[in-house]
Every structure is written in structure tokens, then in C-alpha cells.
């Protein structure tokens, strides 16, 4: 089992439920390891549902960087070249060689110029089946908006696996909020968003919301959201946990989080 990092719980849920996105942005210290582990899990022949085995030919070759259906693209001379992106797009249209999936990992994706990003956009707009694109970036805000909007963002090292469990009362309050959102008018949603003035209190409640959404994604808890919107909401809340630790307008951030949760609910 050695060799691969444990996958983010929300990613595992997507794999288990066959709800993988065609494109991701991974941000965080563990992003490269998470990308490699996901690629291995998809084609591993001997692993369990939650982790690749680390010993079969697929895992051994992925760890060695020689697996033909998993390609890592690094910037050349400080940037990603248009020619390299064209080659990647062409490769993505071909059938997998060894396994069922093809995974393309772009390191330091923020170093794509506009021309290279627009070349990649063709792949994002018409993704081939069983092909996943993972952009690794510590500065995803520097990516073109058209690229950002077509990728699912995971802010790693900040979520369920790396945070202490909120207390039971806070978890219940978070579950009650999500379950009540479809019945609330917008002004009440905004009032709820501003109930906690201290940054640390808001952060604790966001973490409780993330735990509730994680349980909902696993089918442990019923919430008024379709499954894809549970995942989108969880990813959004996870990203907000990092942003709230930065020097950002807290009221604006929590307004956006609560309104997005409200929009994602079924009515």
C-alpha cells in the first residue's frame, strides 16, 4: 500500500459514485500526490476502493513516471508552450493504451499564457470520454476565467481529513441550516450569513457545513440538493476555508457561500 497518499474524501466519493469531473484544479501542498494517486486508483487492477495497491504494473509505472496513460506536463523555461498544449490535446483524443482512463496533469498551470490556455480550452469544451485533466496551481486566480469556469476546484490540505471534528451542536446547526435553505427568502439567507461576526466562529461553522456536505455526499445524511450540487457545494465551502484565513472581506465571502448553497438547493 506504500507509495500513494490517501485521497481526499470528496474525490473518493466521486470515484465510488462514478461522478468524476472531466477537469480539476488542485491547489495545496499535497496536490501532486493527490493527482498521481487518483490516476493510479482509476486503473489499478489490485487495489481497494479507497487506495491503489502500489504494487501492480499500473501503480509501479505511474510512480516511476512511465505509465503511458498518465502524463505529467511541466513548464519549459518558465512557461507552458503552445506546442506542448497542442500535443496534449491531440493525445487526449486517442484511445488509452494500457488502461481504461487517460489522465493529464499540468504542473504550475498558472504559467500558461493566453494562447496556450485557449488551446487547452478546446479540450475542456469537448472532453473525450474516460479522460481527466488535472491542473496543479497555487495561484488558480491567474488562470483564464474560461478555464476556471470549466474546472472543479479542490483546495487540498484544508478539508475534512485535515481538520478537527466540530462539536455535535455545531454540526446539528449546520445540518439544520442546509435543510431549511429552500424555504428561506434571500434576505433571511443573508441574515443567517451574518450571524457570526468573529472570523474564528465563522470558520468553525464553515467547517461544520463541510462535514455535513461530506456526510450528504456519502449518503449518510439527507439534504435538499442533487448529488452533483452537493459536491459543488462541498468544494466551494472547502475553498472558502482557505480564503477566510487570508486577509479577505469576511462578510462578502460568507454572503457568497450562503447564497451559493441556497442556489444549489432543490425546490
C-alpha positions in Angstrom: 0.0 0.0 0.0 3.0 2.3 0.2 3.7 4.9 -2.4 0.4 6.8 -2.7 -1.1 9.4 -0.5 -4.7 8.8 0.8 -7.1 10.5 -1.5 -9.3 13.5 -0.4 -12.6 12.1 0.9 -14.7 14.1 -1.6 -12.6 12.8 -4.5 -13.1 9.2 -3.2 -16.8 9.8 -3.1 -16.7 10.9 -6.8 -14.8 7.8 -7.8 -17.0 5.5 -5.9 -20.2 7.0 -7.4 -18.8 7.4 -10.9 -19.3 11.2 -10.6 -15.9 12.3 -11.7 -15.5 15.7 -13.3 -13.6 15.9 -16.6 -11.3 18.6 -15.3 -10.0 19.7 -11.9 -7.8 22.3 -10.4 -5.9 21.0 -7.4 -4.4 23.6 -5.0 -2.3 22.8 -1.9 0.9 21.1 -0.8 -0.5 17.6 -1.5 -1.9 18.4 -5.0 0.8 16.5 -7.0 0.4 13.4 -4.8 -3.4 13.6 -5.0 -3.3 13.8 -8.7 -1.0 10.8 -9.1 -3.0 8.8 -6.6 -6.2 9.5 -8.5 -4.6 8.4 -11.7 -3.4 5.2 -10.2 -6.7 4.4 -8.5 -8.6 4.7 -11.7 -6.6 2.0 -13.5 -5.2 -0.1 -10.6 -6.1 -3.7 -11.0 -5.4 -4.9 -7.5 -6.2 -2.0 -5.2 -9.2 -1.5 -2.9 -11.9 1.2 -3.5 -10.1 3.8 -1.4 -6.5 3.4 -2.4 -4.4 2.0 -5.2 -2.3 -1.1 -4.3 1.1 0.4 -5.1 2.5 -2.9 -6.4 0.7 -3.8 -9.7 2.3 -2.9 -13.0 0.0 0.1 -13.3 1.0 1.5 -9.9 4.7 0.8 -10.4 4.8 2.6 -13.7 2.8 5.6 -12.5 5.1 6.0 -9.6 8.1 5.8 -12.0 6.5 8.2 -14.4 6.5 5.7 -17.2 2.8 4.9 -17.4 1.6 5.8 -21.0 -1.9 6.8 -19.9 -0.8 9.2 -17.2 1.2 12.2 -18.5 2.7 15.0 -16.4 3.4 18.3 -18.2 5.9 20.7 -16.7 6.5 24.3 -17.8 9.5 24.8 -20.1 11.7 27.8 -19.5 9.2 29.3 -17.1 6.0 28.8 -19.2 3.8 26.2 -20.9 4.4 26.3 -24.6 1.5 26.3 -27.1 3.1 23.4 -28.9 3.0 21.3 -25.8 -0.6 22.1 -25.3 -1.4 21.1 -28.9 0.4 17.8 -28.4 -1.6 17.2 -25.2 -4.9 17.9 -26.9 -4.0 15.6 -29.7 -3.0 12.8 -27.3 -6.3 13.2 -25.4 -8.3 12.3 -28.5 -6.5 8.9 -28.8 -7.7 5.7 -27.0 -6.0 4.7 -23.8 -3.0 2.3 -24.3 -3.0 0.2 -21.2 -6.0 1.0 -19.0 -9.5 2.5 -19.1 -8.6 6.0 -18.3 -6.2 8.7 -19.5 -5.1 11.4 -17.0 -3.2 14.5 -18.0 -1.6 16.5 -15.1 -0.4 20.1 -15.8 2.1 21.3 -13.2 2.2 25.1 -12.4 -0.8 25.6 -14.6 -0.9 29.4 -13.9 2.2 29.6 -16.1 0.1 29.1 -19.2 -0.1 32.1 -21.5 -3.4 33.1 -23.1 -2.6 31.2 -26.3 -1.7 28.0 -24.6 -4.7 28.3 -22.3 -7.0 28.9 -25.3 -5.5 25.8 -26.9 -6.3 23.8 -23.8 -9.8 25.3 -23.8 -10.7 23.2 -26.8 -10.2 20.1 -24.7 -12.2 21.5 -21.8 -15.1 22.3 -24.0 -15.2 18.9 -25.7 -13.6 16.4 -23.3 -13.2 12.8 -24.6 -14.7 10.0 -22.5 -12.6 8.5 -19.7 -10.2 11.4 -19.9 -9.4 13.6 -16.9 -7.4 16.8 -16.9 -5.8 18.0 -13.6 -4.3 21.5 -13.3 -2.0 21.9 -10.4 -1.8 25.5 -9.3 -1.1 27.6 -6.2 -2.5 30.6 -8.0 -5.6 29.5 -9.8 -6.9 33.1 -9.8 -4.2 33.7 -12.5 -5.9 31.2 -14.9 -8.2 32.5 -17.6 -11.8 32.7 -16.4 -12.9 30.5 -19.3 -10.5 27.8 -18.0 -11.5 28.3 -14.3 -15.2 28.0 -15.1 -14.8 24.6 -16.7 -12.8 23.0 -13.9 -13.8 21.8 -10.4 -11.5 23.4 -7.8 -10.2 21.4 -4.9 -8.3 23.3 -2.2 -6.4 20.4 -0.5 -4.9 20.1 3.0 -7.8 22.3 4.3 -10.7 20.0 4.4 -12.4 17.2 6.3 -9.3 15.0 6.5 -7.0 17.6 8.0 -9.4 19.5 10.4 -10.6 18.6 13.9 -14.2 17.4 14.2 -16.7 20.2 15.0 -18.8 19.7 18.1 -22.1 17.9 17.8 -24.2 21.0 18.4 -22.5 23.0 15.7 -22.9 20.0 13.2 -26.6 19.9 14.0 -26.9 23.6 13.5 -25.1 23.3 10.1 -27.4 20.4 9.0 -30.5 22.4 10.1 -29.4 25.4 8.1 -28.8 23.4 4.9 -32.1 21.6 5.2 -34.0 24.9 5.8 -32.4 26.8 2.9 -35.0 26.1 0.2 -37.8 27.7 2.4 -35.8 30.9 3.1 -36.1 34.1 1.1 -32.9 35.7 0.1 -32.9 38.4 2.8 -33.1 35.7 5.5 -30.2 33.8 3.9 -28.1 36.9 4.1 -29.1 37.5 7.7 -28.0 33.9 8.5 -24.7 34.6 6.8 -24.0 37.5 9.1 -25.0 35.9 12.4 -21.3 35.2 13.3 -19.2 38.3 13.5 -15.9 36.7 14.6 -13.7 35.2 11.9 -12.9 32.1 14.0 -16.6 31.5 14.7 -17.4 31.7 11.0 -14.5 29.5 10.2 -15.8 26.8 12.7 -19.3 27.0 11.2 -17.9 26.6 7.6 -16.0 23.6 8.7 -19.3 22.2 10.2 -21.0 22.8 6.9 -18.2 21.0 5.1 -18.6 17.9 7.4 -22.4 17.9 6.8 -22.0 18.1 3.0 -19.4 15.3 3.2 -21.9 13.1 5.0 -24.5 14.0 2.5 -22.2 13.0 -0.4 -21.6 9.7 1.3 -25.4 9.1 1.7 -25.3 9.4 5.5 -27.4 12.5 5.7 -30.3 13.7 3.5 -30.1 17.3 2.2 -32.2 19.1 -0.3 -29.6 19.0 -3.1 -29.0 16.8 -6.1 -25.8 14.9 -5.8 -23.7 17.0 -8.3 -24.7 20.1 -6.3 -23.6 18.5 -3.0 -20.2 18.0 -4.5 -20.0 21.5 -5.9 -21.2 23.0 -2.6 -18.6 21.0 -0.7 -15.8 22.1 -3.0 -16.9 25.7 -2.7 -17.1 25.6 1.1 -13.7 23.8 1.2 -12.2 26.6 -0.8 -13.7 29.3 1.4 -12.0 27.8 4.4 -8.6 28.8 3.0 -9.8 32.2 1.8 -11.2 33.1 5.3 -7.7 32.6 6.7 -6.4 35.3 4.4 -7.0 39.0 4.6 -10.3 38.9 2.7 -13.6 40.6 3.3 -15.3 38.1 5.6 -18.9 39.4 5.2 -18.6 39.3 1.4 -17.2 35.8 1.5 -19.8 34.4 3.8 -22.6 36.1 1.8 -21.4 34.4 -1.4 -21.1 31.0 0.4 -24.6 31.1 1.8 -26.1 32.4 -1.4 -24.4 29.7 -3.4 -25.7 27.0 -1.0 -29.2 28.5 -1.3 -29.0 28.4 -5.1 -27.8 24.8 -5.1 -30.8 23.6 -3.2 -33.7 21.8 -4.9 -37.1 23.5 -4.6 
